[in-house]
Amino acid sequence: MKFTAISDTHNKHDSLQVGSGDILLHCGDFSGRGEEKQIIDFNNWLGEQDFKHKIVIAGNHDFMFEREPEKAQNILSNATYLQDSYTVIEGIKIYGSPWQPWFHNWAFNLHRGQEIAQKWKLIPEDTDILLTHGPPMGIGDLTNRKEHVGCEDLLKRVQEIKPKFHCFGHIHEENGSWEEDGTRYINASICNFDYKPKNSIHTFEL
Protein backbone atom coordinates (compact mmCIF):
# COMPACT_ATOMS: atom_id res chain seq x y z
CA MET A 1 0.00 0.00 0.00
CA LYS A 2 1.12 3.54 -0.76
CA PHE A 3 1.15 6.04 2.10
CA THR A 4 1.53 9.81 2.03
CA ALA A 5 2.46 11.53 5.31
CA ILE A 6 1.95 15.22 6.03
CA SER A 7 1.75 17.35 9.16
CA ASP A 8 1.58 20.98 10.31
CA THR A 9 -0.30 22.31 7.30
CA HIS A 10 -1.82 25.15 9.39
CA ASN A 11 -4.73 25.99 7.07
CA LYS A 12 -2.45 25.86 4.01
CA HIS A 13 -3.78 22.51 2.76
CA ASP A 14 -5.36 24.07 -0.35
CA SER A 15 -1.88 24.85 -1.69
CA LEU A 16 -0.75 21.20 -1.52
CA GLN A 17 -0.55 18.64 -4.29
CA VAL A 18 -0.55 15.38 -2.34
CA GLY A 19 -1.24 13.16 -5.33
CA SER A 20 -3.10 9.91 -4.81
CA GLY A 21 -2.58 6.66 -2.99
CA ASP A 22 -4.06 4.24 -0.51
CA ILE A 23 -3.69 6.08 2.80
CA LEU A 24 -3.15 9.76 3.59
CA LEU A 25 -1.72 10.37 7.07
CA HIS A 26 -1.90 13.75 8.81
CA CYS A 27 0.05 14.16 12.06
CA GLY A 28 -1.76 17.20 13.44
CA ASP A 29 -1.78 21.00 13.36
CA PHE A 30 -4.01 21.14 10.31
CA SER A 31 -5.57 24.35 11.72
CA GLY A 32 -4.40 27.66 13.10
CA ARG A 33 -6.31 27.71 16.39
CA GLY A 34 -8.68 24.77 16.01
CA GLU A 35 -11.69 26.92 15.15
CA GLU A 36 -14.83 25.24 13.83
CA LYS A 37 -14.67 26.91 10.42
CA GLN A 38 -11.05 25.80 10.02
CA ILE A 39 -11.95 22.19 10.77
CA ILE A 40 -14.86 22.33 8.31
CA ASP A 41 -12.57 23.67 5.58
CA PHE A 42 -9.96 21.00 6.28
CA ASN A 43 -12.61 18.28 6.27
CA ASN A 44 -13.90 19.49 2.90
CA TRP A 45 -10.37 19.37 1.51
CA LEU A 46 -9.91 15.83 2.81
CA GLY A 47 -13.06 14.79 1.00
CA GLU A 48 -11.54 15.92 -2.31
CA GLN A 49 -8.30 13.93 -1.95
CA ASP A 50 -7.82 10.76 -4.00
CA PHE A 51 -7.01 8.31 -1.23
CA LYS A 52 -8.95 5.25 -0.10
CA HIS A 53 -8.37 6.15 3.54
CA LYS A 54 -7.47 9.34 5.39
CA ILE A 55 -6.18 9.12 8.96
CA VAL A 56 -5.77 12.20 11.13
CA ILE A 57 -4.55 13.06 14.62
CA ALA A 58 -4.71 16.45 16.32
CA GLY A 59 -1.81 18.71 17.26
CA ASN A 60 -1.19 21.49 19.73
CA HIS A 61 -2.94 24.07 17.50
CA ASP A 62 -6.10 22.01 17.12
CA PHE A 63 -7.77 23.23 20.32
CA MET A 64 -11.32 22.14 19.58
CA PHE A 65 -10.30 18.48 19.62
CA GLU A 66 -9.23 18.88 23.24
CA ARG A 67 -11.94 21.28 24.44
CA GLU A 68 -14.95 19.93 22.51
CA PRO A 69 -13.79 16.52 21.32
CA GLU A 70 -17.16 15.06 20.35
CA LYS A 71 -18.16 18.10 18.31
CA ALA A 72 -14.78 18.35 16.60
CA GLN A 73 -14.64 14.67 15.73
CA ASN A 74 -18.15 14.78 14.27
CA ILE A 75 -17.07 17.60 11.95
CA LEU A 76 -14.11 15.55 10.72
CA SER A 77 -16.34 13.18 8.77
CA ASN A 78 -13.97 12.54 5.86
CA ALA A 79 -11.24 10.89 7.91
CA THR A 80 -10.60 8.37 10.64
CA TYR A 81 -9.59 10.36 13.71
CA LEU A 82 -7.22 8.68 16.16
CA GLN A 83 -6.61 9.79 19.74
CA ASP A 84 -4.85 7.19 21.85
CA SER A 85 -6.47 4.65 19.55
CA TYR A 86 -5.75 2.59 16.47
CA THR A 87 -7.23 1.36 13.23
CA VAL A 88 -6.30 -1.70 11.19
CA ILE A 89 -6.34 -1.49 7.38
CA GLU A 90 -5.52 -4.63 5.40
CA GLY A 91 -3.65 -6.03 8.37
CA ILE A 92 -1.60 -2.89 9.06
CA LYS A 93 -2.13 -1.44 12.55
CA ILE A 94 -1.92 2.35 12.73
CA TYR A 95 -1.94 4.03 16.14
CA GLY A 96 -2.30 7.76 16.72
CA SER A 97 -1.76 10.10 19.69
CA PRO A 98 -1.74 13.94 19.83
CA TRP A 99 0.27 14.58 22.99
CA GLN A 100 3.61 16.33 23.37
CA PRO A 101 5.74 17.62 26.26
CA TRP A 102 4.43 20.87 27.73
CA PHE A 103 4.75 23.65 25.16
CA HIS A 104 3.52 27.05 26.39
CA ASN A 105 -0.27 26.78 26.90
CA TRP A 106 -1.24 24.99 23.72
CA ALA A 107 -3.47 21.95 23.33
CA PHE A 108 -2.57 18.37 24.26
CA ASN A 109 0.27 19.31 26.59
CA LEU A 110 1.50 16.93 29.25
CA HIS A 111 4.41 17.24 31.66
CA ARG A 112 7.55 15.26 30.93
CA GLY A 113 8.07 12.14 32.98
CA GLN A 114 5.37 9.90 34.38
CA GLU A 115 2.41 11.95 33.11
CA ILE A 116 3.29 11.70 29.42
CA ALA A 117 4.90 8.25 29.75
CA GLN A 118 1.48 6.88 30.74
CA LYS A 119 0.15 7.88 27.32
CA TRP A 120 2.99 6.18 25.49
CA LYS A 121 2.40 2.96 27.42
CA LEU A 122 -0.95 2.75 25.64
CA ILE A 123 0.76 2.25 22.27
CA PRO A 124 0.26 -1.43 21.33
CA GLU A 125 3.38 -3.51 20.91
CA ASP A 126 2.23 -4.72 17.49
CA THR A 127 1.87 -1.21 16.03
CA ASP A 128 3.11 -1.02 12.44
CA ILE A 129 2.74 2.75 11.89
CA LEU A 130 2.82 5.19 14.79
CA LEU A 131 1.47 8.72 14.42
CA THR A 132 2.29 11.31 17.08
CA HIS A 133 2.26 15.05 16.81
CA GLY A 134 5.55 15.62 18.59
CA PRO A 135 8.89 13.95 17.82
CA PRO A 136 10.92 11.59 19.98
CA MET A 137 14.02 12.95 21.63
CA GLY A 138 16.96 13.40 19.28
CA ILE A 139 15.18 12.55 16.01
CA GLY A 140 13.62 15.30 13.91
CA ASP A 141 13.34 17.52 16.97
CA LEU A 142 16.12 20.11 16.55
CA THR A 143 14.79 23.67 16.71
CA ASN A 144 16.27 26.75 15.06
CA ARG A 145 17.74 27.52 18.48
CA LYS A 146 19.72 24.27 18.24
CA GLU A 147 17.74 22.66 21.05
CA HIS A 148 16.47 19.08 21.01
CA VAL A 149 12.90 19.27 22.31
CA GLY A 150 11.55 15.78 21.59
CA CYS A 151 10.16 13.42 24.22
CA GLU A 152 12.54 11.01 25.95
CA ASP A 153 9.76 8.67 27.03
CA LEU A 154 8.33 8.54 23.52
CA LEU A 155 11.72 7.53 22.15
CA LYS A 156 12.00 4.83 24.80
CA ARG A 157 8.60 3.39 23.87
CA VAL A 158 9.31 3.47 20.14
CA GLN A 159 12.60 1.66 20.71
CA GLU A 160 10.70 -0.97 22.72
CA ILE A 161 7.97 -1.72 20.20
CA LYS A 162 9.92 -0.95 16.99
CA PRO A 163 7.13 0.12 14.62
CA LYS A 164 8.03 0.06 10.96
CA PHE A 165 7.28 3.78 10.66
CA HIS A 166 6.93 6.64 13.15
CA CYS A 167 5.45 9.78 11.59
CA PHE A 168 5.21 13.11 13.40
CA GLY A 169 5.61 16.88 12.94
CA HIS A 170 5.52 19.82 15.37
CA ILE A 171 9.09 21.00 14.72
CA HIS A 172 8.71 22.67 11.33
CA GLU A 173 12.39 23.17 10.65
CA GLU A 174 13.22 19.45 10.90
CA ASN A 175 11.23 18.00 8.00
CA GLY A 176 13.02 14.85 6.92
CA SER A 177 13.38 11.10 7.46
CA TRP A 178 15.80 8.93 9.39
CA GLU A 179 16.30 5.17 9.74
CA GLU A 180 17.27 3.77 13.11
CA ASP A 181 17.11 0.20 14.42
CA GLY A 182 14.49 -0.92 11.90
CA THR A 183 12.16 2.08 12.29
CA ARG A 184 11.79 4.81 9.68
CA TYR A 185 11.19 8.13 11.44
CA ILE A 186 9.49 10.85 9.39
CA ASN A 187 9.05 14.49 10.38
CA ALA A 188 6.30 15.34 7.90
CA SER A 189 5.88 19.05 8.74
CA ILE A 190 4.74 20.87 5.61
CA CYS A 191 5.06 24.44 6.87
CA ASN A 192 8.57 25.71 7.46
CA PHE A 193 9.67 27.89 10.37
CA ASP A 194 7.97 30.90 8.74
CA TYR A 195 4.68 28.97 8.39
CA LYS A 196 5.03 28.75 4.62
CA PRO A 197 4.07 25.37 3.06
CA LYS A 198 7.43 24.70 1.43
CA ASN A 199 8.64 21.48 3.08
CA SER A 200 8.71 18.08 1.37
CA ILE A 201 5.78 15.67 1.22
CA HIS A 202 6.81 12.15 2.24
CA THR A 203 5.56 8.95 0.66
CA PHE A 204 6.34 5.33 1.46
CA GLU A 205 5.05 1.83 0.83
CA LEU A 206 4.28 -0.99 3.20
Rosetta blueprint (number, residue, H / E / L):
1 M L
2 K E
3 F E
4 T E
5 A E
6 I E
7 S E
8 D L
9 T L
10 H L
11 N L
12 K L
13 H H
14 D H
15 S H
16 L L
17 Q L
18 V L
19 G L
20 S E
21 G E
22 D E
23 I E
24 L E
25 L E
26 H E
27 C L
28 G L
29 D L
30 F L
31 S L
32 G L
33 R L
34 G L
35 E L
36 E H
37 K H
38 Q H
39 I H
40 I H
41 D H
42 F H
43 N H
44 N H
45 W H
46 L H
47 G H
48 E H
49 Q L
50 D E
51 F E
52 K E
53 H E
54 K E
55 I E
56 V E
57 I L
58 A L
59 G L
60 N L
61 H L
62 D L
63 F L
64 M H
65 F H
66 E H
67 R H
68 E L
69 P H
70 E H
71 K H
72 A H
73 Q H
74 N H
75 I H
76 L L
77 S L
78 N L
79 A L
80 T E
81 Y E
82 L L
83 Q L
84 D L
85 S E
86 Y E
87 T E
88 V E
89 I E
90 E L
91 G L
92 I E
93 K E
94 I E
95 Y E
96 G E
97 S E
98 P L
99 W L
100 Q E
101 P E
102 W L
103 F L
104 H L
105 N L
106 W L
107 A L
108 F L
109 N E
110 L E
111 H L
112 R L
113 G L
114 Q H
115 E H
116 I H
117 A H
118 Q H
119 K H
120 W H
121 K L
122 L L
123 I L
124 P L
125 E L
126 D L
127 T L
128 D L
129 I E
130 L E
131 L E
132 T E
133 H L
134 G L
135 P L
136 P E
137 M L
138 G L
139 I L
140 G L
141 D L
142 L E
143 T L
144 N L
145 R L
146 K L
147 E L
148 H E
149 V L
150 G L
151 C E
152 E H
153 D H
154 L H
155 L H
156 K H
157 R H
158 V H
159 Q H
160 E H
161 I H
162 K L
163 P L
164 K L
165 F E
166 H E
167 C E
168 F E
169 G L
170 H L
171 I L
172 H H
173 E H
174 E H
175 N L
176 G E
177 S E
178 W E
179 E E
180 E E
181 D L
182 G L
183 T E
184 R E
185 Y E
186 I E
187 N E
188 A L
189 S E
190 I L
191 C L
192 N L
193 F L
194 D L
195 Y L
196 K L
197 P L
198 K L
199 N L
200 S L
201 I L
202 H E
203 T E
204 F E
205 E E
206 L L
